[in-house]
Amino acid sequence: MAKKVSNSHLILQKCSMATQPLSLLSGEEIKSQALVENCANEDLYRASTYDLSIGEIIPAGSTSVGSEYILPPGGTVRVVSKELLKLPDNITGHALLKNELCRQGILALNIGVIDPSFQGPISSTLINFGREGFEVKSGSPFLRISFHRCPVSPKAAKSLKYDRQQYITRVKEEVKAYMAPTFLNMEGTAARAAETAFASFKNALAVWATIAAVVLGVLAIFAPLGASLMDKYVVKSDQRELELQQTIEKKIEERYESRLKTLSEQVEEIKRNAVDKSGQGNVSKGRK
């Protein structure tokens, strides 16, 4: 019986939650319901949102709190809102980016849902994607918060509640433990990349130095043998050249001797023919 009553109660509760209206609160409603405490400027209330302003500035790698900071290109900084939110169990908040900051190359992280019944400041990490340093100072808006009515949930009782000093202490610990001074920790990444590249270069240099030493050793062993073989090759080459020259000279000599012999024979034949013709002429004269 108790179980049936409990189930009936849950069904009625769900029906009640489903029938409650969901609506966006106006700036006037945000103010009248005191959802924001420690507001220093009435202009931060907008038509349907509230602009959270910077209170404390905690640079990466530091635990000191300042009111001004020049955020370098690629740099990161943690900021805590000057205001404290105090939400009832039927109001939820949504943290949104500031378009004005985005146009200047500044991106605020940690946007999202703020649970009903949450109490305390809101923090965000700012990243400078611009080409120049950006002045971060106390009182400047960095997040836009919209507030919405929502059905009441029993889980709202578990929402976090902070006083200001407790929240700032927690943020300092997070910055010290996790936050890098640049986006994606470029400096550390570059240093590790350079270290890895130099280590690879040293290993490669050691390998090539070993190979060079082996090559030089082999050359030292075979250099005398190579020189000896080269000498023999040069001597043989000179000898072959000399023999070729002698052969050519011999062939030329034989050719000239053959030509001279042929010419001599032709001269002798011409002489004999001349003598024969001369003898025949004398005989003809005697007969006359």
C-alpha positions as CSV (number, residue, x, y, z in Angstrom):
1,M,0.0,0.0,0.0
2,A,2.8,2.4,0.9
3,K,4.5,1.6,-2.4
4,K,1.3,2.5,-4.3
5,V,1.1,5.8,-2.4
6,S,4.7,6.6,-3.2
7,N,4.3,5.8,-6.9
8,S,1.1,8.0,-7.0
9,H,3.0,10.8,-5.4
10,L,5.8,10.6,-8.0
11,I,3.3,10.6,-10.8
12,L,1.5,13.7,-9.4
13,Q,4.9,15.4,-9.0
14,K,5.9,14.7,-12.5
15,C,2.5,16.0,-13.8
16,S,2.9,19.1,-11.7
17,M,6.4,19.7,-13.1
18,A,5.2,19.1,-16.7
19,T,2.4,21.7,-16.3
20,Q,4.5,24.5,-14.8
21,P,5.3,27.2,-17.4
22,L,8.8,27.7,-18.8
23,S,9.7,31.3,-19.4
24,L,12.6,33.7,-19.8
25,L,12.8,36.4,-17.1
26,S,13.1,40.0,-18.0
27,G,15.7,42.3,-16.6
28,E,13.1,43.8,-14.3
29,E,12.1,40.4,-13.0
30,I,15.8,39.5,-12.5
31,K,16.2,42.6,-10.3
32,S,12.9,42.3,-8.4
33,Q,13.6,38.7,-7.5
34,A,17.1,39.6,-6.2
35,L,18.7,36.9,-8.3
36,V,21.9,38.9,-8.5
37,E,23.7,40.3,-5.4
38,N,26.4,42.9,-5.2
39,C,25.4,44.7,-8.5
40,A,27.5,47.9,-8.8
41,N,25.9,49.1,-12.1
42,E,22.3,49.2,-13.0
43,D,23.2,49.2,-16.7
44,L,24.2,45.6,-16.4
45,Y,20.6,44.6,-16.2
46,R,19.5,44.1,-19.8
47,A,16.0,43.5,-21.4
48,S,16.2,39.8,-20.8
49,T,19.6,39.1,-19.4
50,Y,22.2,40.3,-16.9
51,D,25.9,41.0,-17.7
52,L,28.3,39.6,-15.1
53,S,31.3,41.9,-14.5
54,I,34.8,41.0,-13.6
55,G,35.7,41.1,-9.9
56,E,39.0,39.2,-9.3
57,I,41.6,38.5,-11.9
58,I,43.9,35.4,-11.4
59,P,46.6,35.0,-14.1
60,A,47.8,31.5,-15.0
61,G,50.8,30.4,-13.0
62,S,49.9,32.8,-10.2
63,T,47.8,32.8,-7.1
64,S,47.7,36.5,-6.7
65,V,44.5,38.4,-7.3
66,G,44.6,41.7,-9.3
67,S,42.2,44.2,-10.7
68,E,44.0,44.8,-14.1
69,Y,45.9,42.5,-16.4
70,I,47.2,42.7,-20.0
71,L,46.2,39.4,-21.7
72,P,48.9,38.7,-24.4
73,P,48.0,37.0,-27.7
74,G,47.3,33.3,-27.1
75,G,47.3,34.0,-23.3
76,T,44.8,32.7,-20.7
77,V,43.5,34.3,-17.5
78,R,40.9,33.3,-15.0
79,V,38.3,35.9,-13.8
80,V,35.7,35.7,-11.1
81,S,32.5,37.7,-11.2
82,K,32.0,40.6,-8.9
83,E,28.4,39.6,-8.4
84,L,27.0,36.6,-6.6
85,L,24.0,34.6,-8.0
86,K,21.3,33.4,-5.6
87,L,18.9,31.2,-7.5
88,P,15.7,29.7,-6.0
89,D,14.7,26.1,-6.7
90,N,12.5,27.1,-9.7
91,I,15.0,29.3,-11.6
92,T,17.9,28.1,-13.7
93,G,20.5,30.2,-15.4
94,H,22.4,30.0,-18.7
95,A,25.8,31.6,-19.1
96,L,26.3,33.0,-22.6
97,L,29.2,34.6,-24.5
98,K,29.5,38.3,-24.9
99,N,29.5,39.2,-28.6
100,E,31.5,42.3,-27.9
101,L,34.4,40.3,-26.5
102,C,34.2,37.8,-29.3
103,R,34.5,40.6,-31.9
104,Q,37.7,41.7,-30.1
105,G,39.2,38.1,-30.3
106,I,38.4,37.2,-26.6
107,L,36.7,33.9,-25.9
108,A,35.2,33.2,-22.5
109,L,35.1,29.5,-21.5
110,N,32.9,27.8,-18.8
111,I,29.6,28.8,-20.4
112,G,26.6,26.6,-19.8
113,V,23.8,25.9,-17.3
114,I,23.7,27.2,-13.7
115,D,21.5,24.8,-11.7
116,P,18.5,26.0,-9.6
117,S,19.4,26.8,-5.9
118,F,23.0,27.6,-6.9
119,Q,24.6,30.3,-4.8
120,G,27.9,32.0,-5.3
121,P,30.1,33.8,-7.9
122,I,30.7,32.6,-11.4
123,S,34.2,32.3,-13.0
124,S,35.5,31.9,-16.5
125,T,38.7,31.5,-18.4
126,L,39.4,34.2,-21.0
127,I,41.6,33.3,-24.0
128,N,43.0,36.0,-26.3
129,F,42.8,34.9,-29.9
130,G,43.6,38.4,-31.2
131,R,46.9,39.8,-32.5
132,E,47.5,42.3,-29.7
133,G,47.4,42.4,-25.9
134,F,43.9,42.9,-24.4
135,E,43.3,44.8,-21.2
136,V,41.3,42.8,-18.6
137,K,40.1,45.0,-15.8
138,S,37.7,44.8,-12.9
139,G,34.2,45.9,-13.6
140,S,34.2,44.9,-17.3
141,P,31.4,42.6,-18.5
142,F,32.6,39.1,-19.5
143,L,29.5,36.8,-19.4
144,R,25.8,37.3,-20.1
145,I,23.3,35.4,-17.9
146,S,19.8,34.5,-18.9
147,F,17.3,33.3,-16.2
148,H,14.5,30.8,-16.8
149,R,11.6,29.5,-14.7
150,C,11.7,25.7,-14.6
151,P,9.8,22.9,-12.8
152,V,11.0,22.2,-9.3
153,S,13.3,19.2,-8.9
154,P,14.3,17.5,-5.6
155,K,17.9,17.5,-7.0
156,A,18.0,21.3,-6.7
157,A,18.7,20.8,-3.0
158,K,22.1,19.3,-3.9
159,S,23.2,22.4,-5.9
160,L,26.5,24.0,-4.8
161,K,26.5,27.0,-2.4
162,Y,29.7,29.1,-1.9
163,D,30.7,32.2,0.0
164,R,33.0,34.5,-1.9
165,Q,36.3,33.7,-0.1
166,Q,35.6,29.9,-0.3
167,Y,35.0,30.2,-4.1
168,I,38.1,32.3,-4.8
169,T,40.3,29.9,-2.8
170,R,38.9,27.0,-4.9
171,V,39.6,28.9,-8.2
172,K,43.2,29.7,-7.1
173,E,43.9,26.0,-6.5
174,E,42.5,25.1,-9.9
175,V,44.6,27.7,-11.6
176,K,47.7,26.6,-9.9
177,A,47.1,22.9,-10.6
178,Y,45.7,22.9,-14.1
179,M,46.0,26.2,-16.0
180,A,48.7,26.9,-18.6
181,P,49.7,30.5,-19.3
182,T,48.9,30.1,-23.0
183,F,46.1,28.4,-25.0
184,L,47.0,24.6,-25.5
185,N,50.1,25.4,-23.5
186,M,52.0,26.5,-26.7
187,E,55.2,27.3,-24.9
188,G,55.4,23.9,-23.2
189,T,54.4,22.2,-26.4
190,A,57.0,24.0,-28.4
191,A,59.7,23.2,-25.8
192,R,58.8,19.5,-25.8
193,A,58.7,19.5,-29.6
194,A,62.1,21.1,-29.7
195,E,63.5,18.7,-27.1
196,T,62.1,15.7,-29.1
197,A,63.5,17.0,-32.4
198,F,66.9,17.6,-30.8
199,A,66.9,14.2,-29.3
200,S,66.0,12.6,-32.6
201,F,68.8,14.7,-34.3
202,K,71.3,13.5,-31.7
203,N,70.3,9.9,-32.2
204,A,70.5,10.2,-36.0
205,L,73.9,12.0,-35.7
206,A,75.2,9.2,-33.5
207,V,74.1,6.6,-36.0
208,W,75.6,8.5,-39.0
209,A,78.8,9.1,-37.0
210,T,79.1,5.4,-36.5
211,I,78.5,4.7,-40.1
212,A,81.1,7.3,-41.1
213,A,83.7,5.8,-38.8
214,V,83.1,2.3,-40.3
215,V,83.4,3.7,-43.8
216,L,86.6,5.5,-42.9
217,G,88.0,2.3,-41.3
218,V,87.2,0.3,-44.5
219,L,88.8,3.0,-46.6
220,A,91.9,3.0,-44.4
221,I,92.2,-0.8,-44.9
222,F,91.6,-0.9,-48.6
223,A,93.2,2.4,-49.7
224,P,96.8,0.8,-50.1
225,L,95.4,-2.1,-52.0
226,G,93.4,0.3,-54.2
227,A,96.5,2.4,-54.8
228,S,98.5,-0.7,-55.8
229,L,95.8,-1.8,-58.2
230,M,95.6,1.6,-59.6
231,D,99.4,1.7,-60.2
232,K,99.2,-1.7,-62.0
233,Y,96.3,-0.5,-64.1
234,V,98.2,2.7,-65.1
235,V,101.3,0.7,-66.0
236,K,99.4,-1.7,-68.0
237,S,97.5,1.1,-69.7
238,D,100.8,2.8,-70.6
239,Q,102.2,-0.5,-71.9
240,R,99.2,-1.1,-74.1
241,E,99.4,2.4,-75.5
242,L,103.0,1.9,-76.3
243,E,102.4,-1.4,-78.0
244,L,99.5,0.1,-80.0
245,Q,101.7,3.0,-81.1
246,Q,104.5,0.5,-82.2
247,T,101.9,-1.6,-84.1
248,I,100.6,1.5,-85.9
249,E,104.1,2.6,-86.8
250,K,105.0,-0.8,-88.1
251,K,101.9,-1.0,-90.2
252,I,102.6,2.5,-91.7
253,E,106.2,1.5,-92.4
254,E,105.1,-1.7,-94.1
255,R,102.6,0.2,-96.1
256,Y,105.2,2.8,-97.3
257,E,107.7,0.0,-98.1
258,S,105.1,-1.7,-100.2
259,R,104.3,1.5,-102.0
260,L,108.0,2.3,-102.6
261,K,108.6,-1.2,-103.9
262,T,105.7,-0.8,-106.3
263,L,106.9,2.5,-107.5
264,S,110.4,1.2,-108.0
265,E,109.1,-1.6,-110.1
266,Q,107.1,0.8,-112.2
267,V,110.1,3.0,-112.7
268,E,112.2,0.0,-113.8
269,E,109.5,-1.0,-116.2
270,I,109.4,2.5,-117.7
271,K,113.2,2.5,-118.1
272,R,113.0,-0.9,-119.9
273,N,110.3,0.3,-122.2
274,A,112.4,3.4,-123.0
275,V,115.5,1.3,-123.8
276,D,113.5,-1.0,-126.0
277,K,112.0,1.9,-128.0
278,S,115.5,3.5,-128.4
279,G,116.9,0.3,-129.8
280,Q,114.2,-0.1,-132.3
281,G,114.8,3.5,-133.6
282,N,118.5,2.8,-134.2
283,V,117.8,-0.3,-136.2
284,S,115.5,1.6,-138.5
285,K,118.1,4.2,-139.2
286,G,120.7,1.5,-140.2
287,R,118.5,0.0,-142.7
288,K,118.1,3.3,-144.5
